[in-house]
Amino acid sequence: MDSKTLNVLEYPKILDRLAGFCDFSASMDLARALEPTSSFELATAQLAETTEARKLLSVNSMGIGAAHDIRPQADLAARSGVLDPHALLDVKSTLIACRELKKAFEKRTEEYPRLTQIAMGLPETHGLVDSISRILSDRGEILDSASPKLGEIRRNLRIAQDRLMSRLQKYVTDSKTVSMLQEPIVTQRDGRYVIPLRAEFKGKIKSIIHDQSSSGATLFIEPLPVVEANNQIRELQLAERDEERRILAEVSAQVGEHAAELKYGVENLAALDLAFAKAKYADELHASEPLLRELKVTGSKLKDSQPSTLNPSAGSGQRITTLKLIDARHPLLDPNTVVPVDVDPAPGTRAIVITGPNTGGKTVSLKTVGLLVVMAQSGLHVPAQSGSELPCFHSVWADIGDEQSIEQSLSTFSGHITNIIRILKKMDSRSLVIFDELGSGTDPQEGAAIARAILTHLLESGAMTLVATHYPELKSFAHSTEGVVNASLEFDIQTLRPTYKLTLGLPGRSNALLIAQKLGLPQTIIESARAEINPLDLRADKLLDDIRKERNRTSREREKMEKARAKLEAQTREIEKRLEKIEDERRETLAKARAEGELEVAVLKRNIDSLKGQLKKASQPLQAIKAIEAKMEQMEEKVEAPVERRSEQVSVGSNQSWKLGERVTVSTLNAEGVVTALGESDAEIQIGTLRIRARLSELVRGGGEQSSTASKQSPVSIKQKADGGSRTSVSATKSPGMEVDLRGLMADDALDKMEKYLEQAFLSGLPFVRIIHGKGTGKLRQAVREALRGHEYVNSFEEGGDKEGGEGVTVAKLKSG
């Protein structure tokens, strides 16, 4: 790519901002050296890397850790140099970061294939981390355990220092010598331990003078009796230094053996960090990945590798380039104030001619398109909405700004023409060419002619072209030439401010007369100037105003329709959600009703079996039992029938007044009998030789068809009378329901509640129950199941099914009463 064009488009500023998101110097250098590529395969691969990195960082805050650019250290070690402790720690932290990244990506190969491929190029540790950790602390201090010899030297050195200090302390604490000292302390000069002697006592202590204070009042002396001890300490210090250097040299040699791999690994680490930086920068810009199109050339004709509309003016098989930017924003402008532009020309467009007033945003629009193209071809996501498409251009050329040069004696026009000549020589059919104020800086008539000729040449070459101009001749040229489209940037006459909104399909106006009138230029001058303008031009401007107003009105109406459509879609989605919820509730209600019906049948069947057994033992007739069995079959048929048609029958018995001796039918047994005793809510019925207790709601006056059915059945028990007869009564124990919810209770409270529930469920004849304890930590579930194991009312229990709550529910089957 042309470096001058990249500077004109302010691409280096983009790279500086990108480098700000890098975590270490190697990736920062890589970011600042990033260049757009003309290779479609490489550009798409780099975009895919950025997309993978954004996806990864959205779910995992991954980074390169405490890595460093250790290539200089690796080079030094390869040349037999000795690395200092801090350099070795940099090597260690970098290798640890590489190891962690490599391990992380090994688990994500399928999800992030491109980033994983980079991560696989990170270096192995080769035992260097262990070697460095063995000799250095985290603060860079060489450990005593780095070698046996170093440990011994340091032990001897501490012993020698302790002996020396004890001997010097005698001078500091002895009453004979302490008065001669400036201060009772031990200090160092030139690596030797000394004491501060007052100058007037010079010679009083036999010693070697090593230094004196700036005033001369203090002499720093080494008493002769400790000279040998100081010499021993110095020898041990030198031995310590040599051993430390030997240890560092040994580990440095290990680093040097793998220098090439370490340097290659740092390059891969920098590439990985650059991908992360691209992702972070894209998130800051609220950018999206553009769809990149490959451009191919057949002869001198340009075509798109992707299917698109044929250009009517082109030869057979030629296809036009695709350039589509939706809500594109200049990445260097404040995102809170920048006005997005849409660049979406019709199929077949190869040139866009932008016109409009000065300071209206033409130059920014041109730079936005050019900058986003080079960003995309550098693997950067662009600040535009998803669905934007860009061709992968072979080169991008731009002539923007003032090319005036005093040193080269070039005027503005000469400077522009010189740069344009350079561009025309180097561009080809796969180039994007951007010209700002084409043909300006000279006579308007000649400048317009030159601009039109250059634009014609660019069209013939097949290059994609964007041009900003004030020349009305280019507006007409764009209107009448196939493959060229007008565009304009709107200007608000009321506020005298540009709107920066780009409109394709309409040429712009300078609005010079209107602006001058608004600013207060006398009306006579305005009218005089208007009289000098060709009436056809004024009429054309009037038509443009009318078209723009109609277009704005249509745009506002379209926005209203879009809002209405969005509101309608939202309401439709809300209604669909409600319908789904109602359907779910309906299904849940039906399922619950069916389950209750099945429970009723199970209870009734158990009661029948119990009653049949008791009647057999009492040698009583089984007519009543047969009637009950018939009733049971009827209820089973009801359960099998659609639940929607099941409805509770209304009991009318409770509203009737009963009399002793009256003949009634017990609906639950479908058996006729005579009322022998009455209570407030129940009655005693004589059925043959049996006497039973039944609710008033279960009684039907006289014989014949039963008119009411109890919604719930209670177990029947038989009691023997003293006179040898038998008496059967219906238990009044009410069913507690088929499930109990223990969630939110402490274990003791939950078990108490469950115990009471099981007792009531057993007495009411329920065959099984569901105990809801939830999943949680599992402690409540364990306590419940421990209590159920061996329980007097429980026959067995099991975990709930998938539709019953799974691990959060225990289903207990109760024993027969």
N, C-alpha and C positions, 0 to 999 in steps of 0.2 A: 504494500500500500504506500501511496505517496506521503512522505513525512510532512511536506508543506500543507497538504490537505488535512492531515490529522491535526496539525497545530491550528489551522483555521477553524476546524470543527470543535476545538477545545477538548480533544480526546485525551491529552496528557492530564487534564484536570480530573477526568473520570478515573484514570489510573491512580492518581494520588489519593482519591477518596477510597478506591478499592484497597490500596495498600494499608490504609488506616484500619481495615478489618482483619489484617493478617496478624499472626501471633508471634512470629519471629523474623529475624532479618532476612533469612534466605527466601522466604515466601514474599516478603516486601520487595526484594530486588526482582523476583519473578513477576510480581504484579506490575511494577513500573516498566518492565521490559515487554509486557504483553502487547502483541500486535495482532490486528485482524488478519485472518487467513482467507485466501481465495479458494481453498480446498473445501468442497461441499462436505466430504466425509469427515474431515477434521473439525469443521465448524459444528456439524450436527453432533459429533461425539462430545465436544466441549460443552455444548448446550445441555446434552443429556447428563453430563457430570454435574453441572450446576443444579439441574432438576433433582437428581439423586441426593445431592448434598442438602438441598432445601427440605426434601422429604425426610431425610435422616435427622436434621437438626430440629424439625418440628416435633419429633417424638423423643429425641435423645440429645442432651446438651453435650455433644462430643467435641473434643478439641485435641490439639497436639500436646497438651500438658506442658511440662517444663522443658521442652526441647530447645536446642540451640543449634546455630550453624557451626558444626564442629569440623568443617572442611579444612580450615587453617590448622587446627590441632592435628588432624589426620595427616596433613602434608608434613608438618614438623616431625611427627613421630616416624613417618616413613623415611625421613632423612636422618634417622638415628638421634633426633633431638629428644630432650627430656621435658616432659610436660609437667607444669606445676600442679599442685593439688587442685586448685580451682578449675583448671582446664580438664583434669581427669573427672572431676565432679560433673562438668558440663557433658562430657562423653557419657558418663553413667546415666544422668537424667534423660539424655536424648535417647539412649538405647532402651531405657525403661518405657519411655513414651512410645517408641516404635513397637516394642513388644506388646504393650497393651492395645494399641491400635490394630496390630496384626491379629491379635487374638479376638478382638471385637468383630472384625470384618470376616473372619473365618466362619462365624455363625450367621452372617448375613449375605453370603455369596449370591444367592438367587435374587434377593431383594435389591441389592446394590452392586450389580456386576462390574460396572466401570470403576467405581471407587475401590472395590475389592481388588481389582487388577492392579491399581496403583499401590494399594496397601501391601500386596504380595511382594513388591519391590523394596520394602523396608528391610533393613539389615537384621541379621540374627545377632544375638548378644555374644556368642562364642566364648562364654565364660568371663567376659570383660566386666560385667556388672558385679559378679562375685569377687573377682580379683581386686577391683577398685574398692568395694565395700570391705574387703579384708584388711586393707592397709589405711583407709581414710575414714574419718568420722564425717558426719553430715556437715560439720563446720569446716571441713578441709584440713583437719589436724591429722598428722600421721600417727597411727595407733602404736602403742607399745607392742602389741601383738603382731605387728607387721612382719617382724622377723625375730627369731630367738636372740640374735646378736644385738639388735636394737633394744630389746627388752632388758638385756643384761647391762648394756651401756647406760641406759637411763636409770636403772637401779643403783649402779655404782655412782652415777652423777648425783643422785639425790643424797646418797650417804655422804659423799665428799662435801656437798654444799652444807649439809647439816653440821658436819664437823667444823667446817670453816666458820659458819655463822656462830657456833657456840664459842669458838676461840675469839672472834671479834666482839661478841657480846661482853666478854670480860673487860675489854677496853672501854666499852660503853657504860658498864655498870660499876667498875672499880673506882673507888673514891679517889685514888691517886691520879687517875688519868681522866676521869669524867670532867673535871674542872678545866682541862686543857682543850676539850672539844667544843666546837662552835655549837653543835647539837648532838645529843646522844643517839645517833642513828648510824646505820650501815647503808651505804649506797654503792653505786657502780661508776667506774670510769674506764672506758676502753675495754669493757668486758671483764674487768677485774674488780673484786670487792674491796672497798676502801672506807675510811672513816674521815670526817671533816675536822681537821686540827686548826686551832686558832694560830695565826701567823706568828704571834709573839712567843709561842712555845715550840718554834721550829728547832729541831735537834733534840728536844727532850725525849722523843720516842724514836728509836732507831727504825727507820722506814725508808720506803721509796716514794717520792713525790710524783704523782701522776697528773695532777691538774691543780689550778687555783681559781678562786672566784674572780669575777671581773673587778671587784674592789681591792683584791689582794689580801683581804682580811682572813680568808679561809684557804687552807691547803688540804688537798685530798690525798691522803697518804695510805700506803700499804705497809703495815708493820712487817719487819723482816721475818718474824716467826711464822707468818701466814703465807709467805711468798710461795713456798713449796705446795701448800694446799691450793692456792690460786692456780699454780701451774698445772696441778693435777686436774682441776676442774676444767681448765682451758683445753687440755688434751682430750678429756672426755667429750667436751662440746664439739671439738673438731671431728672426733670419731663418730659422734652422733650425726653430724652434718653429712659426713661421707656415707654412712650407712643409709640415711634417709635418701640421699641422691641415688644410691645404688638401687634402692627399692623402687623409687619413682622411675628410674631408667628401665628397670625390668618390666614394669607394667606398661610403660610407654612403648617398649618394643612390641608388646602384645598388640597394642593399638595400631602400631605401624604395620604389623603383619596383615591387618584387615583394612588398611587405609582406603583402598579402592572401593571396597564394598561399603564402607562407611560414607564415603563421598557420594556414591550412587544412591545410598539410602536417604541421605539428606536431601538430595534432589527430588526423590519421590515424596519425601515428607513435605517438602515445600510445595510440590504439585497438589498434594492432598489438602494442605492448609489453604492454598489458593482457591481450591474448589469450595472449601468452607467459607472463605472470604467472599467469593462470588455469591454464595447463597445468602450470607448476611446482608450484603449490599443490595441484593434483589429484594429481600424482605423490607429493608429500609425504604426502598423506592416504590414498594407495592407493585413490583414488576411482574411480568408473566413471560413464559417461554414462547417466542414467536415460532410460527411454522416456517421453516426455511425451505426454499425451493431451489432445486439445482437448475442452472442455466446451461443449455447445450447449443452448439452452433452447427448448423448445416450449411456448408459453403459460407456465404457472407450473411446468412440470415440467423437471427436469434430466436430460440424457442425455449419454452419451459418444459422441464422434464415431467411435470405433473399435467394432467388433462385440464385444459381450459378452452375458452371459446376461440375459434379461429378468427384471425384478423382478416376481414374481407379484402383488404388491399394487398395482402401478402400472397406469396405463391403457395402452391399446394404443400401442405404439411407444416407450414410455418405456424408457430404459436407465440403469443405475446407473453411478456413477463407479468408476474403477479406481484403487486405492491399494495398492501392493505394494512393501514394502521388505524386502530380504533381507540379514541381517547388518548392519543399519544401526548406525552408531556416531556418537556426538556428536562433532563435529569439534573441540571445544575441550577435550575430556578426553584424558588420556594414552592414546595408542593401545595401549600395552603392558598397560594395566590395565582399560580400558573393556570392558564386557560388551556384545557386539552384541545387538540385538533384532530379531526378525522381526515385521513387521506385514503380514499377508497374510489379511485377512478374506475370508469366503466371498462369492461373487457375491450382490448384493442388499443388502449391508451399507451402511448410511448413518450409523451411530453406533457407537462403541466406548466401553464403560463400563469403566474400569480401576479395580480395587479391590485393596487389600493393606495391609500395615502401614505405619506411618510410617517414613521414611528407607528405604523399600524400592525407590525408583527411579521412582515414578509421575511425578513432576514432570520428571525427566530424560527419560523416555520421551516425554512430551508435547512437551517442547522439541525433542527429536531429530526428531520427525516434522515439527513446524512449521518448524524451522530448515532441514531438508533440502528442504522444499517451496520456501521463499523462495530458497534457494541455487540450486536447479534453474531457477527462473524468473528468476534473474540471470545465467544462462549458466554457472554453476559446476557441475562434476561433484560428485557426492555420495559421501560415504564409506559405500558399500554395495556389495554384490556386483552383478555384471552381471545383467540381467534385472529389475531394479527398475523399477517403473512409477509414475508420479505424474500426477494430473490437473493441468492448467494452470488454477489457480483464479483467479477474478476478483479476489478479495481474501482476505486471511488475517487473522483476529481472534483474540486471545488474552487471557485474563484469568488471569494466573499471579502468585502472590506476594501479599504483604500490601499491601492498598490503604488501610490506616489513615492518616488525616491529622489531625494535631492542629490545624493552621491552619484547616482547613475543618470542624472539629468532627465528623469522620466516624469511626465505629468501623470495625473490620475488615469487619463485615457490610455496613455502609452503603457503604464504599468499593467493595467487590466489586459490590454491587447497582447503584451508580451507573455503574460501568464496563460492567456487563452490559447495562444499559438503553441505553447509547450504542452498544454493539455490535449489539443487536437492531434498532435503528433503521436502521443502515447496511448490515448484511449482506444477502445475497440468496441465491438458489438455487445460485449458482456460488462460494460462499464456503466456506472452511475455518474452522471455529470450534473453539477449544480453551479449555476451562474446567478449571481446577485447583481441587479441593475445592469443587465447586459446591454452594451452599446452606449452607456452613459459617459459623460465627461467630454462630449464633443457636440458638433452641430446636431440638433435633434433629428433633422431629416436624414442626414448621412448616418447618424448613429442608429436610427430605426432600420435603415436599409442593411447596415452591417449585422445588426441583431437578427434580422429576418433571415439573412443568408447563412449565418452561423447555425441558427436553429434548423434550417432546412438541411444543412450538412449533417447535423447530428441525427436527424430523422432518417436520412439515407444510410447512415452508418449502423443504425439499429440500436444505438445506446438509449438507455432510459435517461430522460432529461427533466430537470426542474429549473425553471427560469423565473426570476422576479424582475419586473420592468414597469416603467410608467408610460411606455410608448403605446398609443392607441392602435398603431399599425399592427403590433403583435397581438392585440386583442382580436382584431379582424382576421389575422392570419390563423390564430387558434380556432376561431369560430368556423372558418371555411376549410380547414385542413383536417383530413381524416387522421385519427391517431393522436390529435392534440386537443387538449381541453383547457378552457379558461377556469381560473379560480380567483377568488378575491377575499380580502380581509375586510370585515365590516367596520364602519365608523359611525359612532352615534353623534348625529348633528346637534342634538339637543344639549348634550354635555360636552361636545367637542373632544371626546375621548374615544380611542379605538376600543373595540370589543375583543379583538384578537381572535375572533371566530372565523375559521377558514370555511369558505363555501365553494364547493366545486360546481362548475357548470355556468357560473355567472362572472363576467369581468367586473373589476372594481372601478371606482371613480376617484378622481383626485379631490373632488368637492371643494376646490379652491375658492370659488365664488361664494358658496354657502358659508364656508369657514370665515372668509373675510367679512361677510355681512354680519355674522354673529359676533365677530370681534369689534365691530363698530365702524368699518370702512364706509364712508358716505355713500348713500344710495345712488347718487348721480354717477359716481365712479363705477359702482357695481353695474348699473344699467348700461353705461358706456362700454364696459368690458364685455358684457353679454352680447351687445350689438356686434362686436368684432368676431364673435364665434359663429361658425357655420351653423345655420338653423338645423341642418340635418343632424349635427352632433348634439345640439340641445334636445332635439326630438328623441335621439337615441338614449340620451341620459334620462329623459323623462320616462321612456319605456323601461329602462333598467330600474328606475325607482319603483315603477308600478309592479314590475316582475318581482323585485325584492320584497316589496310589501306583501304581495300575494303569497310569495314563498314563505315569508315569516308567519303570515296568518295560517297557512296550511301546516306549517311546522308546529304552531301552537295547538291547532286542532288535533294534529297527530299525537302530540304529547298528552293532550286530554284523553284521547282515545286509548293511548297506551296505559295511562293511569287507571282509566275505567276498566280496561281489560285485565290489568294486574289485580285490581280490586275484585273483579268478578272471579278471576282464577283463585284468589285467596279465599273468597266466600265459598267457591265450589269445593276447594280442598277442605275447608272447615266442615261443610255439610257432609262430605264423604267420610271425614273422620268421625263425625257424630253418628252417621249411619252405621259405620263399622262398630262403633262403641255400642249402639243399640242392638246390633246383630249379635255382638259378643254377649251382651247382657241377656238377650233372648235365649241364646244357646245355653248360657249358664243356668238360667231359670229353668229351662226345660230339663237340663241334666239333673238339677237339684230335685225337681218334681219327680222325675223318673226314679231317682235314688230313694226318695222318701216312699214312693209307691212300692218299690221292691222291698224296702224295709218293712212296710206294713204287711206285705204278703208273707215275709219270713216270720214276723211275729205271730201272725194269725196261724200259720202252719204249725209253729211250735206249740201254740196254745191248743190247737186241735189234737195234735199228737198226745199232749199231756192229758187232755180231757178224755180222749179215747182210752188211754191206758187206765185212768182212774175209774171210768165207767165200767170197763171190763172187769176190773178188780171187784167193783161193787155189784157185778152181775146185773147191770141195768141194760134196758133196751138201747140199741144204737141208732134209733131213728133220728134223734137230735144230732148225733155225730154226722150222719149222712147228710143232713140238712146243712151243717156247717161246712162239710167238704164241698157241697155244691156251691156254697157262698164263696169259698176259697177259690174255686175254679173261675167264678165270675170275676173276682178281684184280679186274678192273674191275667185274665183276658183284658181287663181295663189297663193294667200296667203295660201289656204288650201293645195295646192300641196307641195311637198318637197321643202324646201327653197334652197337646193343646186342647184335646176334646175332653180331658179329665176336668171335672169341676166338682167342687164340694157340694154335696146335697144338703139342703137346708133341713135341719131337724125341726119338726113341728110338735114332737111329743112334749117338749118342755112347756109349750103354750096351752096344753090341754089339761083339763081337770079329770083326775082318775078316781074311780070308786072301787071299794073293796068288792071282790067277787066278779069284777068286770073281766071279760075275756079279751086278752090282748095277744099280740104277736111280738116276740123279742127279735128285733131286726138283725142283731148280730148273730143269732143262732138260727133265724128263720124257723122258729118253733112257737107253737101256740100254747098259751097257759092262762091261768087265772090269778088275778091280783089277790094276794093274801095279806099283805102288809104294805103301808105307804110311809115314806119318809119325805124330807124336804126336797131331795134331789134324786132319790132312788126308790125302788120298790122291790118287794119280795114276790116272786112269781112261782106258782105251782105248775110244773110241766110233768104230767104223768105222776110218777112217784118221786120226781126230783123237785127240790126247791132251790131256786137261784136268786141272787141279788143282782139287779140290773139298774142302770141309770134310766130316769124318766125319758131322756131324749132318745133312748134305744127302743122305746115301746111304741107300737102301732095299734090303734084301736081296732078291735075285732080281728078276724082272720083275713086271708087273701094276700094281695101284693103288698110288700113292704114299701113304705114311702120315705123312709129316711135311713141313713146309714151313718154310723159313728165314724168320725174321721180317724180315730186312733183306737186300737184294740188293747185291752188289758188281759193279763193272764187269768185263767180260771182255776180255782182251787176247790176241792171237795172236802166237806167236813162231815164226819159221821155223827148221827144223833144218838142219844141214849136209848131210844126206843127201837133201835135196829135199822131205822131208815137212814137216809143220807141227805145231806143238804149241800148244794153247790152255790158258791157265791163268787161274784166277779170282783177281783181285786181293784181297788180304786187308785193304785199306784200309777202316777202319770209319767209318760215317757220323757226323759230329760233331753231328748234329741240324740242324733247319731254321732255328734262330735263334741269335744270339749277343748277349749283353747287355753293353754297354760303359759303362753308367751308373755314375757315381762314380769313373771312372778319369781320370787326366790324359791329355791328347791323345796324347802319345808312347806311353804304355802302352796306350792304347786302340787305336792304329793297329797296334802290334806284335801285340796279341791278335787283331785283325781279320785281319791278314795270315796268321797261322798258321791261323786258322779257314778263310779262303777257300781256302788251299792244300789243306787236308784235305777241305773240301767239294767242291772240284773233282775231287780224286783219287777220292772216293767216288761221284762221278757225280751229285751233286745238281743239279737243273735251276735252282733259285732258292733264295735264302736271305733271311732277315729280319735286319737289323742294327738292334738297339735302342740308340739313343743318347740318348733323352729330348729334351725341348724346351729347358728351361733358358734360357740366354742365346743359344743357337744356335751357339756357337763349336765345340763338339764335332761337331754335325751338319755344319757347313761343312767341318771337317777330314776327316770321314769321306767326304763326297761328293767332295772334291777328290782323295782317295786312290783312290776308285773310278773316277774319270774317267780312261780310258785304261789301266785295270788289265789285266794279261795274262790273268786268269781271268774277267773280267767282260765280258759282252756289252753290257748296259745296266742302268740302275737308275732307280727312280722312288720317289716318296713313298708311304708306306703308306696304305691306305684307312682309312675311318672306324672300321671294326671291327678294324683291324690296329694302331692306335696313331697314325694321322695323321702330324703333323709329327715325332713322336718316333721314327718307324721309317722306315728306308730298305730297300726291297725290291730286291735285286740279282739279275739273271738271269745265270747262269753260262754260259760257252762249253762246247760239246761237247768231250769228251775225245778 
